[in-house]
Amino acid sequence: MMRYLLLIILLQGCNNSINITDRSSENNTLENSINISAKINPQSLSFEAQNITQKWSSLPELQSIINGLKSENYTAFMETDNYLKEFITELKKTLPKKLNTPSISSRIVVLETNILELESVLSKTQFETKKKVIITNKSIESYYNLIYQINKTIEKELQKITE
């Protein structure tokens, strides 16, 4: 009987949980968001996509902006004369006809939103590092989604059988 009583007391003790708040969890979250760019699987343009986009002069400039973001170089975002808005307008305007599809246009709009949001965050005198890192990673990811969609659109075009 004494054994059963001891067992019941031990099991009751296991049911009482203690909540411990981890103060380092905020720091871990920031570190995880910084390291997310390492998890992004970068895409590069396929050979066929390079041939189609070679006359798209805004794409190499976009690539240099994204490379700057990866190396935490925000000089393109510090321009005062609406550089990014004009650049994105030019990017949309000079889009090759073969790539002027709703799927690619939507990827460009998402990229535009992320880039302008990052510019807004960086223009504030008191910006949050955590928010800057998250939006930077979203911008890089949206660029790679655009490249992926360009590759898939061209691949789909090449698979069409013409008679």
C-alpha positions as semicolon CSV with decimal commas, in nm:
position;residue;x (nm);y (nm);z (nm)
1;M;0,000;0,000;0,000
2;M;0,286;0,235;0,083
3;R;0,435;0,178;-0,264
4;Y;0,113;0,281;-0,437
5;L;0,088;0,593;-0,227
6;L;0,447;0,686;-0,310
7;L;0,386;0,620;-0,680
8;I;0,075;0,842;-0,680
9;I;0,268;1,124;-0,510
10;L;0,548;1,099;-0,766
11;L;0,305;1,103;-1,057
12;Q;0,127;1,406;-0,909
13;G;0,462;1,584;-0,889
14;C;0,521;1,516;-1,259
15;N;0,196;1,686;-1,355
16;N;0,295;2,018;-1,197
17;S;0,487;2,202;-1,466
18;I;0,702;2,506;-1,410
19;N;0,703;2,779;-1,674
20;I;1,044;2,933;-1,722
21;T;1,068;3,228;-1,958
22;D;1,374;3,226;-2,172
23;R;1,509;3,577;-2,210
24;S;1,756;3,468;-2,472
25;S;1,475;3,355;-2,704
26;E;1,448;3,706;-2,850
27;N;1,820;3,702;-2,931
28;N;1,787;3,354;-3,080
29;T;1,500;3,472;-3,299
30;L;1,712;3,757;-3,430
31;E;2,003;3,523;-3,498
32;N;1,772;3,279;-3,674
33;S;1,632;3,553;-3,895
34;I;1,982;3,670;-3,981
35;N;2,079;3,318;-4,078
36;I;1,770;3,270;-4,294
37;S;1,953;3,414;-4,593
38;A;2,185;3,115;-4,572
39;K;1,881;2,887;-4,608
40;I;1,756;3,057;-4,923
41;N;1,835;2,841;-5,220
42;P;1,969;3,088;-5,474
43;Q;1,864;3,046;-5,831
44;S;2,051;3,172;-6,130
45;L;1,914;3,230;-6,474
46;S;1,922;2,935;-6,708
47;F;2,111;2,962;-7,036
48;E;1,790;3,020;-7,229
49;A;1,677;3,284;-6,977
50;Q;2,010;3,463;-7,008
51;N;1,963;3,483;-7,385
52;I;1,615;3,632;-7,347
53;T;1,709;3,874;-7,068
54;Q;2,041;3,995;-7,208
55;K;1,878;4,310;-7,346
56;W;1,685;4,370;-7,022
57;S;1,923;4,633;-6,888
58;S;1,750;4,668;-6,550
59;L;1,803;4,307;-6,448
60;P;2,181;4,330;-6,387
61;E;2,123;4,644;-6,185
62;L;1,860;4,462;-5,979
63;Q;2,106;4,180;-5,927
64;S;2,369;4,424;-5,800
65;I;2,115;4,574;-5,556
66;I;2,031;4,226;-5,426
67;N;2,402;4,137;-5,399
68;G;2,443;4,455;-5,196
69;L;2,163;4,343;-4,965
70;K;2,332;4,006;-4,916
71;S;2,652;4,180;-4,811
72;E;2,454;4,433;-4,600
73;N;2,541;4,720;-4,833
74;Y;2,238;4,950;-4,832
75;T;2,377;5,236;-5,044
76;A;2,106;5,199;-5,310
77;F;1,848;5,251;-5,036
78;M;2,010;5,567;-4,907
79;E;1,955;5,761;-5,231
80;T;1,739;6,068;-5,178
81;D;1,605;6,127;-5,527
82;N;1,348;5,844;-5,555
83;Y;1,608;5,624;-5,717
84;L;1,438;5,296;-5,623
85;K;1,091;5,401;-5,740
86;E;1,229;5,513;-6,075
87;F;1,438;5,198;-6,102
88;I;1,139;4,971;-6,039
89;T;0,931;5,164;-6,291
90;E;1,208;5,116;-6,547
91;L;1,234;4,746;-6,454
92;K;0,864;4,698;-6,529
93;K;0,874;4,909;-6,845
94;T;1,166;4,726;-7,004
95;L;1,039;4,376;-6,924
96;P;1,088;4,158;-7,237
97;K;0,767;4,064;-7,416
98;K;0,827;3,692;-7,372
99;L;0,840;3,746;-6,996
100;N;0,542;3,977;-6,973
101;T;0,318;3,723;-6,801
102;P;0,097;3,761;-6,494
103;S;0,316;3,526;-6,289
104;I;0,633;3,727;-6,353
105;S;0,456;4,060;-6,314
106;S;0,323;3,953;-5,977
107;R;0,674;3,851;-5,865
108;I;0,799;4,194;-5,965
109;V;0,520;4,360;-5,765
110;V;0,612;4,154;-5,458
111;L;0,977;4,246;-5,504
112;E;0,879;4,612;-5,542
113;T;0,676;4,599;-5,221
114;N;0,960;4,444;-5,023
115;I;1,222;4,684;-5,160
116;L;1,010;4,992;-5,089
117;E;0,927;4,862;-4,742
118;L;1,297;4,816;-4,673
119;E;1,368;5,166;-4,800
120;S;1,101;5,296;-4,562
121;V;1,249;5,110;-4,266
122;L;1,601;5,232;-4,346
123;S;1,488;5,593;-4,383
124;K;1,368;5,606;-4,022
125;T;1,622;5,742;-3,776
126;Q;1,529;5,477;-3,520
127;F;1,487;5,158;-3,720
128;E;1,465;4,816;-3,564
129;T;1,749;4,585;-3,657
130;K;1,519;4,285;-3,634
131;K;1,269;4,433;-3,879
132;K;1,547;4,541;-4,116
133;V;1,686;4,187;-4,124
134;I;1,346;4,030;-4,182
135;I;1,256;4,265;-4,468
136;T;1,603;4,229;-4,621
137;N;1,561;3,852;-4,627
138;K;1,212;3,887;-4,775
139;S;1,354;4,110;-5,050
140;I;1,629;3,863;-5,133
141;E;1,383;3,576;-5,131
142;S;1,141;3,763;-5,359
143;Y;1,426;3,828;-5,605
144;Y;1,507;3,456;-5,615
145;N;1,139;3,380;-5,664
146;L;1,140;3,615;-5,963
147;I;1,445;3,440;-6,112
148;Y;1,284;3,101;-6,049
149;Q;0,963;3,213;-6,220
150;I;1,156;3,348;-6,519
151;N;1,331;3,012;-6,557
152;K;1,004;2,820;-6,527
153;T;0,824;3,045;-6,774
154;I;1,096;3,001;-7,034
155;E;1,116;2,627;-6,967
156;K;0,740;2,598;-7,018
157;E;0,765;2,801;-7,340
158;L;1,036;2,570;-7,472
159;Q;0,824;2,263;-7,400
160;K;0,539;2,377;-7,622
161;I;0,511;2,168;-7,932
162;T;0,444;2,367;-8,244
163;E;0,320;2,218;-8,567
